[in-house]
Amino acid sequence: GSLATYGTAVVDRVVKPGKPVANFAVTADGLTVTCESRATGESGWWDFGDGTPLEPFDAGQPTQTHTYAKPGSYAVKLTVRNFLAEENERTVPVDLWVAPDA
């Protein structure tokens, strides 16, 4: 009995990864946004809220850029997963506009 309990504790601590965290910051320049990833997770996807296909999350890529077709209010969402398929997501609202020509 005690060996099984000890074995489970070791597996939980050594093998089981931490829960993924979908964390990022967004900066906008005109219609292009740059997302600076601070996320943990092995896989996932970006949803830029404009109807374009989801873009894969790459843990080794510190930034992700996306250009919108037109100004407006959008929701940028990152969903990340670990290898146990535990998920976490975060959504950040983004308001984009283009300055009128002077």
C-alpha atoms as an extended CHARMM CRD file, in Angstrom:
* protein
*
       102  EXT
         1         1  GLY       CA              0.0000000000        0.0000000000        0.0000000000  PROA      1               0.0000000000
         2         2  SER       CA              2.6150000000        2.5720000000        0.9850000000  PROA      2               0.0000000000
         3         3  LEU       CA              4.7530000000        1.8020000000       -2.0750000000  PROA      3               0.0000000000
         4         4  ALA       CA              1.8130000000        2.5440000000       -4.3910000000  PROA      4               0.0000000000
         5         5  THR       CA              1.1120000000        5.8260000000       -2.5690000000  PROA      5               0.0000000000
         6         6  TYR       CA              4.7660000000        6.8440000000       -2.8010000000  PROA      6               0.0000000000
         7         7  GLY       CA              4.8840000000        5.8670000000       -6.4830000000  PROA      7               0.0000000000
         8         8  THR       CA              1.8250000000        8.0150000000       -7.2630000000  PROA      8               0.0000000000
         9         9  ALA       CA              3.3310000000       11.0260000000       -5.4860000000  PROA      9               0.0000000000
        10        10  VAL       CA              6.5680000000       10.6590000000       -7.4600000000  PROA      10              0.0000000000
        11        11  VAL       CA              4.6830000000       10.3510000000      -10.7650000000  PROA      11              0.0000000000
        12        12  ASP       CA              2.5560000000       13.4310000000       -9.9840000000  PROA      12              0.0000000000
        13        13  ARG       CA              5.6140000000       15.4930000000       -9.1250000000  PROA      13              0.0000000000
        14        14  VAL       CA              8.1200000000       14.2440000000      -11.6980000000  PROA      14              0.0000000000
        15        15  VAL       CA              6.1090000000       13.1840000000      -14.7490000000  PROA      15              0.0000000000
        16        16  LYS       CA              2.9680000000       15.3160000000      -14.6380000000  PROA      16              0.0000000000
        17        17  PRO       CA              3.6110000000       18.7290000000      -16.2100000000  PROA      17              0.0000000000
        18        18  GLY       CA              2.3200000000       21.9580000000      -14.7760000000  PROA      18              0.0000000000
        19        19  LYS       CA             -0.9710000000       23.2310000000      -16.0980000000  PROA      19              0.0000000000
        20        20  PRO       CA             -0.5420000000       25.3680000000      -19.2210000000  PROA      20              0.0000000000
        21        21  VAL       CA             -0.9390000000       29.1320000000      -18.8860000000  PROA      21              0.0000000000
        22        22  ALA       CA             -2.1490000000       31.2490000000      -21.8190000000  PROA      22              0.0000000000
        23        23  ASN       CA             -0.5020000000       34.5980000000      -21.1720000000  PROA      23              0.0000000000
        24        24  PHE       CA              0.4400000000       37.2470000000      -23.7250000000  PROA      24              0.0000000000
        25        25  ALA       CA              0.6580000000       40.9800000000      -24.3350000000  PROA      25              0.0000000000
        26        26  VAL       CA             -0.6680000000       42.7070000000      -27.4720000000  PROA      26              0.0000000000
        27        27  THR       CA              0.6620000000       45.8050000000      -29.2100000000  PROA      27              0.0000000000
        28        28  ALA       CA             -0.9130000000       47.3140000000      -32.3030000000  PROA      28              0.0000000000
        29        29  ASP       CA              0.6190000000       49.2950000000      -35.1530000000  PROA      29              0.0000000000
        30        30  GLY       CA             -2.0680000000       50.3070000000      -37.6280000000  PROA      30              0.0000000000
        31        31  LEU       CA             -3.8520000000       47.0960000000      -38.6060000000  PROA      31              0.0000000000
        32        32  THR       CA             -1.0150000000       44.7930000000      -37.4830000000  PROA      32              0.0000000000
        33        33  VAL       CA             -0.9120000000       43.3350000000      -33.9880000000  PROA      33              0.0000000000
        34        34  THR       CA              2.0850000000       41.7130000000      -32.3550000000  PROA      34              0.0000000000
        35        35  CYS       CA              1.4380000000       39.2490000000      -29.5520000000  PROA      35              0.0000000000
        36        36  GLU       CA              4.3190000000       38.7100000000      -27.1500000000  PROA      36              0.0000000000
        37        37  SER       CA              3.8720000000       35.2300000000      -25.7590000000  PROA      37              0.0000000000
        38        38  ARG       CA              4.4840000000       34.5530000000      -22.0920000000  PROA      38              0.0000000000
        39        39  ALA       CA              2.5420000000       31.3100000000      -22.3080000000  PROA      39              0.0000000000
        40        40  THR       CA              3.4660000000       27.8530000000      -21.1410000000  PROA      40              0.0000000000
        41        41  GLY       CA              2.2200000000       24.8050000000      -22.9700000000  PROA      41              0.0000000000
        42        42  GLU       CA              3.2960000000       22.4520000000      -25.6880000000  PROA      42              0.0000000000
        43        43  SER       CA              0.6950000000       23.1810000000      -28.3360000000  PROA      43              0.0000000000
        44        44  GLY       CA             -2.2690000000       25.3810000000      -29.0130000000  PROA      44              0.0000000000
        45        45  TRP       CA             -3.6000000000       28.0090000000      -31.3570000000  PROA      45              0.0000000000
        46        46  TRP       CA             -4.1880000000       31.7090000000      -31.8470000000  PROA      46              0.0000000000
        47        47  ASP       CA             -7.6500000000       32.9800000000      -32.8140000000  PROA      47              0.0000000000
        48        48  PHE       CA             -7.5080000000       36.5900000000      -34.0010000000  PROA      48              0.0000000000
        49        49  GLY       CA            -11.2990000000       36.9970000000      -34.0450000000  PROA      49              0.0000000000
        50        50  ASP       CA            -11.6050000000       38.1110000000      -37.6540000000  PROA      50              0.0000000000
        51        51  GLY       CA            -12.7250000000       34.8790000000      -39.3010000000  PROA      51              0.0000000000
        52        52  THR       CA             -9.2620000000       33.9140000000      -40.5700000000  PROA      52              0.0000000000
        53        53  PRO       CA             -8.0230000000       30.3510000000      -39.9280000000  PROA      53              0.0000000000
        54        54  LEU       CA             -6.5770000000       29.5850000000      -36.5040000000  PROA      54              0.0000000000
        55        55  GLU       CA             -2.8010000000       29.9320000000      -36.3730000000  PROA      55              0.0000000000
        56        56  PRO       CA             -0.7200000000       27.3580000000      -34.4820000000  PROA      56              0.0000000000
        57        57  PHE       CA              0.9110000000       28.3010000000      -31.1920000000  PROA      57              0.0000000000
        58        58  ASP       CA              4.6430000000       27.5820000000      -31.1820000000  PROA      58              0.0000000000
        59        59  ALA       CA              6.1960000000       27.5450000000      -27.7030000000  PROA      59              0.0000000000
        60        60  GLY       CA              9.5850000000       28.3700000000      -29.2430000000  PROA      60              0.0000000000
        61        61  GLN       CA              8.3200000000       31.4830000000      -31.0180000000  PROA      61              0.0000000000
        62        62  PRO       CA              8.2440000000       34.4950000000      -28.6470000000  PROA      62              0.0000000000
        63        63  THR       CA              6.0240000000       36.6520000000      -30.8890000000  PROA      63              0.0000000000
        64        64  GLN       CA              3.1180000000       36.1420000000      -33.2590000000  PROA      64              0.0000000000
        65        65  THR       CA              1.9870000000       38.8430000000      -35.6900000000  PROA      65              0.0000000000
        66        66  HSD       CA             -1.3070000000       39.2000000000      -37.5300000000  PROA      66              0.0000000000
        67        67  THR       CA             -2.5770000000       41.8400000000      -39.9380000000  PROA      67              0.0000000000
        68        68  TYR       CA             -6.2860000000       42.6190000000      -40.0510000000  PROA      68              0.0000000000
        69        69  ALA       CA             -8.0940000000       43.5030000000      -43.2800000000  PROA      69              0.0000000000
        70        70  LYS       CA             -9.9870000000       46.4490000000      -41.7910000000  PROA      70              0.0000000000
        71        71  PRO       CA            -10.1950000000       48.5760000000      -38.6380000000  PROA      71              0.0000000000
        72        72  GLY       CA            -12.5020000000       47.4780000000      -35.8410000000  PROA      72              0.0000000000
        73        73  SER       CA            -12.7600000000       45.8520000000      -32.4350000000  PROA      73              0.0000000000
        74        74  TYR       CA            -11.4520000000       42.3000000000      -32.2220000000  PROA      74              0.0000000000
        75        75  ALA       CA            -10.7680000000       39.6910000000      -29.5550000000  PROA      75              0.0000000000
        76        76  VAL       CA             -7.3830000000       37.9520000000      -29.7130000000  PROA      76              0.0000000000
        77        77  LYS       CA             -7.5530000000       34.5450000000      -28.0350000000  PROA      77              0.0000000000
        78        78  LEU       CA             -4.7440000000       32.1400000000      -27.2150000000  PROA      78              0.0000000000
        79        79  THR       CA             -5.4890000000       28.5540000000      -26.2370000000  PROA      79              0.0000000000
        80        80  VAL       CA             -2.6070000000       26.3890000000      -25.0000000000  PROA      80              0.0000000000
        81        81  ARG       CA             -2.3720000000       22.7010000000      -24.0600000000  PROA      81              0.0000000000
        82        82  ASN       CA              0.0980000000       20.4160000000      -22.3620000000  PROA      82              0.0000000000
        83        83  PHE       CA              0.6410000000       16.8090000000      -23.4380000000  PROA      83              0.0000000000
        84        84  LEU       CA             -2.0960000000       15.6400000000      -21.0440000000  PROA      84              0.0000000000
        85        85  ALA       CA             -4.5640000000       17.7810000000      -23.0730000000  PROA      85              0.0000000000
        86        86  GLU       CA             -5.1630000000       20.1690000000      -20.1630000000  PROA      86              0.0000000000
        87        87  GLU       CA             -6.1160000000       23.5340000000      -21.6640000000  PROA      87              0.0000000000
        88        88  ASN       CA             -6.0000000000       27.1820000000      -20.6730000000  PROA      88              0.0000000000
        89        89  GLU       CA             -7.1050000000       30.1980000000      -22.6750000000  PROA      89              0.0000000000
        90        90  ARG       CA             -6.9430000000       33.9710000000      -22.5120000000  PROA      90              0.0000000000
        91        91  THR       CA             -8.7520000000       36.6000000000      -24.5650000000  PROA      91              0.0000000000
        92        92  VAL       CA             -7.5970000000       40.2040000000      -24.9750000000  PROA      92              0.0000000000
        93        93  PRO       CA             -9.7540000000       42.8540000000      -26.6920000000  PROA      93              0.0000000000
        94        94  VAL       CA             -8.0350000000       44.9240000000      -29.3940000000  PROA      94              0.0000000000
        95        95  ASP       CA             -9.3800000000       48.1160000000      -30.9850000000  PROA      95              0.0000000000
        96        96  LEU       CA             -7.7250000000       48.9250000000      -34.2970000000  PROA      96              0.0000000000
        97        97  TRP       CA             -8.0360000000       52.1030000000      -36.3020000000  PROA      97              0.0000000000
        98        98  VAL       CA             -6.1280000000       53.8390000000      -39.0350000000  PROA      98              0.0000000000
        99        99  ALA       CA             -5.2990000000       57.5330000000      -38.7170000000  PROA      99              0.0000000000
       100       100  PRO       CA             -6.9180000000       59.6240000000      -41.4370000000  PROA      100             0.0000000000
       101       101  ASP       CA             -4.5830000000       61.1510000000      -43.9930000000  PROA      101             0.0000000000
       102       102  ALA       CA             -3.5340000000       64.6420000000      -42.9690000000  PROA      102             0.0000000000
